[in-house]
Amino acid sequence: MDFATYQNLINQNKHRQDNSLSVRFYDKSIKTDKLNDNGIPVFKSVCYCEIRIKDNTTEIYDQPATKDKIERFPIEYARYQMMKEKTIRGTAIEMFAFLSATEIETCKYRGIFTIEDLADLTQEQAKNLQLSKEYETAKKFVSFAKNIKNMTTINEIEQKYQKQITGLEEQIKKLSQNKKRGKSK
């Protein structure tokens, strides 16, 4: 799902009647009854739905997600699906040490789940989403990371050439020794 599709979902659901709820889908690791070959318990990932009543910290619904919950809260489920898809191909926004917890949640609420997503925004999009500062920081970080990757690649190429040079120097040394032996006969 792309940013525009995600934005359309939000626009369609603005008039939902249960705006007093805070809903989140997430993966939870659940211990199964199975054991692996070493006798260690096997865990599996299960999609959960957490529902909180806003301004009420004591009442929480937190159970495995059902088809009913997914249909009732399509934006939140779309956000969950988008996050899963994006973090496979990028660096999770939570890994970005330059953002506070509030900034991370702001990004995720706006459908930005990876550092690369944040850096790929246009300045106008970042401004519209009120993420200008975060955007600038992510751009610098991604640029720096690309430079490090390029330097690593250059170092790998240099090491490859250095091995070739060392091998050629050894061949020259052997040829010189063979040539000297040939003259001394």
N, C-alpha and C positions, 0 to 999 in steps of 0.2 A: 504494500500500500504506500502511495506517495503522499507528500505533504498536502497537496490539493484535495485528494480524496478524504484524507483525515479531516481537513478543515470543513469540507462539505458535510461530513457526519456531525461535526460539532454544531454547525449552523442548523441542520435539520432537527437536532435534538434540544435546542435551546429552550423550548417550551414544554419540556418534560414535566410531569406533575410531581415527581418525587425529587425535586431539587434539594430537599432537606437531607438527602442521603449522600454519603461519601462512599464510593464503590471502587474497589481495586481488585483486579485479577492478578494472580502471581503464581509462580511455581513453588511448590513445597515438597521437600524430600520426605518421603514416607517409608518407614521400615516395613518390609514385607515379611511373610512367614518363612521365606526361603533363606537358605544358607549357601554360600559359595563353596568351592572345593576345600577351602581352608577353614570352614566352619564360621566364617564371618557373615553377619546378617547382610542381606541384599536390600538396597534401597531403590525406590523408583520416584520419578518426578511426577507430581500430580498438580493439575491446574486447580487452584483454590479461588474462591470468591470471598472477599472480606467486605462486609457492609457495615458502615457506622452511621449512626444518626448524628448529624452535625450538632455540635454543642453538647453532646452527651458522650462522655468518655467511658461509661460503664457498660452500655449495651452494644455488643458487637456480634454480628453474624459472621462466622468464619468456617466455611465448610467447602468440600469439593464443589467445583463449579458444575452446575447442571445446565441442560439445554434451556430451561426456563430462565435461569439467571442470565445466560448469554443473550437470549432474545430480549430480555427486559432492559439490559444495560449494554446496548451495542457499541456505544462510544468507548466505554471503559474496556470492553473486550477487544475492540479494534486497536486500542492503545496497547493492550497486552500483546496482541498478535504482532503489531508493528515493532514493538520493543524486541520481541524474540527474533524476528526476522532481521532487524537492523544490527543487533549486537553480534550476530553470527558473522557479519561482514565487516564490522568495525570495532572500535574500542568503546566499551560501555562508558556512558557519560559519568557514571559513578567513579570511574578510574581517573578522572580528570581532577587532580589535586588542587587546581587553581579555582575551582568552583566550590562555593559553600553548599551545605545541604539544601538551603532554600533555593539557590540558583539551579541546582540539579533538579529539584522537584518542579521548578518553573519550566525548565527545558522539557522534561518528560511530559508535563501537562500539555505542552504545545507540540508534542509529537516528535521531539528531538531526543534520540536515545543514544547517539554515539557522538564522539568528539568530531568525527569526520562530517556528520550531518550538520553540526553546529558551524563548522568551518566552511561548509559548502553553501551556506545561506548567502544571499546577496546582502549588501549593506541595507537596502530598503526593507527586505524581509526581516532582518535582525532588528531594525528600528521599529517596524510594525509590531513585532513580537516583544518589544522592550527587552531585547537581549544584546544590545550593541556592545556593551562592555565584555560580555561573555564571548560574543562572536569574535571581537578583536583578539582576545586572549587565545581562543581556539585556533584562529588563523596563524598566529605566531607559533603556537605549539606544533601544529601540523607542518608548517614550513620548516621548523627546526628539526622535526622528526624526519622529514624527507631529506634534509641535508645530511643528517646522521646516516640514513640509509645509503645515500649516495657516497658518503665517505667510506662506509663499510664496503660497498661494492668496489670502490677505487682501491681500498686496501687489499681486498681479495684478489683483484687483478694484479696489483703490484706484487703480492706474494707469489702468484702464479708465474709472473715474469722473472721474479727473483730465483725461483726454482729452476726455470729454464736457463737462466744465465749461469747459475751454479753448475748445472749439468753440462753446458757448453764449455765452461772453464775447465771442468774435469776432462772433457774430451780433448781440449787443446793441450792440456798438461800431458795426457797419455800420448797424444800424437808427437809432442815435443820429445818426450822420453824415448819413444820408438825411433824418432829421427836421429837422436843422439846415439842410440845403440847401433843404428844402421851405419853411421859414420865411423864409429869406433871399431868396427869389424875389419 
